[in-house]
Amino acid sequence: MSATTVKKDTNFNMRMNKQKKASLEKLYEGLGMTLAEAVNIFFEKSLIEGGIPFDVRMPNYNRETIEAFKEAKEIMSGKVKTKSYGSAKELFDELDSE
């Protein structure tokens, strides 16, 4: 019996953010399937693979990248003042003048 002919006789419910659900529905609609069909594909692939069908691990960033993330957060929070430019040309003109 193939997966498409197996009787579905139970429900699986989960909660998520409305906006995320709408985005996922739009994504999978573009692929010609419903969100429920996409979740079922994930579960089937999990059974075939014997686990989550993709790597799940902490990113292994180097020290320089971690420092760049910290700096970006500080800039975004306003802790570090930066100069902004109206265009890339303005930025490059200033860099060329140094």
ABEGO torsion letter per residue (X at the ends): XBAAABBBABBBBBBBBAAAAAAAAAAAAAAGBBAAAAAAAAAAAAAAAGEBABBBBBBBBBAAAAAAAAAAAAAAAGABBBBBBABAAAAAAAAAAX
